[in-house]
């Protein structure tokens, strides 16, 4: 209906945001630059907060297309699933075998993959859309809420290094937190 009236070749308003239709305001550009710099610098957890409908998911989809090929990315759209399911999806997206391993083994595999990828000059970023709905892995309680009427997207992009030779090779307790 409106496509013909406005002469659109593609539908700009769909359920899944299409980065081709991103309007880059000064605030959007600042958010894109800040997230891209944070990922490049392996800054850790980055948070993008905004009102419903302001284009956070669209901005993230744009960023996913714009990041260099050396950055392995995963976009997790369903943060309300159990930790084990989220971990399985993350590893699947990165091409890491899941088989029937327990969570501790999967976290170890993820850590090994990330260290190997970093050693090869790569980087990784995990995007959690609708992150305000994330639950902690240990007690199932929600993270602190975003301000009223706002939603969050979290990006994890941190530094990983191999343990020093001779260091204890047991599981690192902090990985599941």
VMD Tcl script that draws the C-alpha trace (Angstrom):
set ca {
  {0.00 0.00 0.00}
  {2.47 2.72 1.13}
  {5.31 1.10 -0.87}
  {3.72 2.07 -4.15}
  {2.73 5.56 -2.94}
  {6.27 6.38 -1.76}
  {8.02 4.39 -4.49}
  {9.79 2.00 -2.12}
  {11.56 -0.97 -3.70}
  {11.80 -2.76 -0.33}
  {9.62 -2.66 2.76}
  {11.35 -0.47 5.37}
  {9.11 -1.49 8.28}
  {9.49 -5.14 9.21}
  {9.55 -7.19 12.38}
  {13.32 -7.75 12.00}
  {15.21 -4.45 11.75}
  {17.11 -4.01 8.47}
  {20.40 -2.07 8.76}
  {19.92 -0.69 5.24}
  {17.26 1.60 6.69}
  {19.29 2.96 9.62}
  {18.96 6.70 10.04}
  {22.26 7.77 11.56}
  {21.56 10.71 13.82}
  {24.45 12.23 15.79}
  {23.43 10.11 18.80}
  {23.34 6.93 16.72}
  {26.79 7.72 15.29}
  {28.14 8.32 18.79}
  {26.70 5.01 20.01}
  {28.10 3.11 17.01}
  {31.54 4.69 17.47}
  {31.55 4.03 21.22}
  {30.54 0.38 20.82}
  {32.99 -0.22 17.96}
  {35.84 1.38 19.94}
  {34.92 -0.63 23.05}
  {34.95 -3.85 21.06}
  {38.26 -2.99 19.38}
  {39.80 -2.18 22.77}
  {38.24 -5.28 24.39}
  {36.68 -3.05 27.01}
  {34.53 -5.72 28.68}
  {30.81 -5.23 29.16}
  {29.30 -2.36 27.20}
  {25.68 -1.33 27.64}
  {23.42 0.46 25.19}
  {20.29 1.82 26.89}
  {17.41 3.61 25.21}
  {13.69 4.09 24.96}
  {11.61 1.42 23.27}
  {11.72 1.92 19.50}
  {14.81 4.14 19.35}
  {16.72 1.71 17.13}
  {19.01 -0.21 19.50}
  {18.52 -3.53 17.71}
  {18.83 -1.86 14.32}
  {22.04 -0.15 15.45}
  {23.45 -3.48 16.68}
  {22.58 -5.18 13.38}
  {24.38 -2.35 11.55}
  {27.40 -2.79 13.82}
  {27.43 -6.55 13.20}
  {27.77 -5.87 9.47}
  {30.34 -3.08 9.92}
  {32.83 -4.80 12.26}
  {35.99 -6.22 10.67}
  {36.04 -9.89 9.71}
  {38.57 -10.57 12.50}
  {35.81 -9.89 15.05}
  {33.70 -13.00 15.64}
  {30.22 -11.90 16.66}
  {27.18 -13.58 18.14}
  {23.79 -11.94 18.58}
  {21.67 -13.61 21.27}
  {18.05 -12.54 20.90}
  {16.42 -14.57 23.68}
  {18.08 -13.74 27.02}
  {15.26 -15.33 29.03}
  {16.32 -18.89 28.22}
  {18.30 -20.90 30.74}
  {22.05 -20.31 31.06}
  {22.84 -23.77 29.60}
  {20.68 -23.06 26.53}
  {22.28 -19.66 26.03}
  {25.75 -21.22 26.35}
  {24.84 -23.93 23.82}
  {23.62 -21.29 21.37}
  {26.74 -19.17 21.84}
  {29.05 -22.11 21.20}
  {26.96 -23.29 18.24}
  {27.19 -19.82 16.65}
  {30.97 -19.84 17.10}
  {31.29 -23.36 15.64}
  {32.45 -24.92 18.92}
  {31.29 -28.52 19.49}
  {28.67 -28.81 22.21}
  {27.90 -32.59 22.23}
  {26.77 -33.71 25.69}
  {29.36 -31.79 27.71}
  {28.48 -30.16 31.03}
  {28.41 -26.37 31.47}
  {31.89 -26.21 33.04}
  {33.41 -28.06 30.07}
  {31.56 -25.84 27.60}
  {32.77 -22.69 29.37}
  {36.30 -24.10 29.23}
  {35.94 -24.78 25.49}
  {34.65 -21.24 24.98}
  {37.62 -19.82 26.88}
  {40.07 -21.89 24.84}
  {38.43 -20.78 21.60}
  {38.54 -17.12 22.61}
  {42.20 -17.29 23.67}
  {43.17 -19.08 20.44}
  {41.22 -16.55 18.38}
  {42.88 -13.64 20.22}
  {46.32 -15.23 19.76}
  {45.59 -15.33 16.02}
  {44.86 -11.58 16.08}
  {41.10 -11.86 16.31}
  {38.51 -10.47 18.67}
  {35.04 -11.57 19.74}
  {31.87 -9.80 20.80}
  {28.63 -11.25 22.13}
  {25.52 -9.08 21.83}
  {22.59 -9.69 24.20}
  {19.48 -8.02 22.84}
  {16.76 -7.24 25.40}
  {19.47 -7.62 28.05}
  {17.27 -6.22 30.79}
  {15.64 -9.68 30.82}
  {18.93 -11.51 31.47}
  {19.00 -13.67 34.57}
  {22.19 -14.49 36.43}
  {23.55 -17.99 35.99}
  {23.69 -18.73 39.68}
  {20.45 -17.64 41.32}
  {18.03 -16.88 38.49}
  {17.46 -13.33 39.74}
  {17.15 -10.58 37.15}
  {19.88 -8.03 36.69}
  {19.10 -4.49 37.91}
  {16.40 -3.10 35.61}
  {16.92 -0.41 33.01}
  {15.31 2.93 33.79}
  {11.52 2.84 33.39}
  {10.45 2.71 29.76}
  {13.94 1.82 28.53}
  {15.54 -1.35 27.29}
  {19.14 -2.50 27.18}
  {21.54 -4.24 24.88}
  {24.75 -5.60 26.42}
  {27.94 -6.29 24.49}
  {30.73 -8.40 25.94}
  {34.19 -7.92 24.44}
  {36.96 -8.61 26.91}
  {40.63 -9.53 27.06}
  {41.62 -13.14 27.47}
  {45.11 -14.47 27.98}
  {46.58 -17.91 28.48}
  {47.65 -18.83 32.01}
  {51.40 -18.61 32.61}
  {53.34 -21.86 32.16}
  {53.21 -23.89 35.33}
  {50.10 -22.08 36.54}
  {47.26 -24.19 37.90}
  {45.30 -25.53 34.93}
  {42.10 -26.28 36.87}
  {38.81 -24.63 36.04}
  {38.63 -20.92 36.70}
  {35.83 -20.31 39.18}
  {34.96 -16.85 37.89}
  {33.94 -17.98 34.41}
  {30.44 -19.04 35.38}
  {29.61 -15.83 37.21}
}
mol new
graphics top color blue
foreach p $ca { graphics top sphere $p radius 0.5 }
foreach p [lrange $ca 0 end-1] q [lrange $ca 1 end] { graphics top cylinder $p $q radius 0.2 }
display resetview
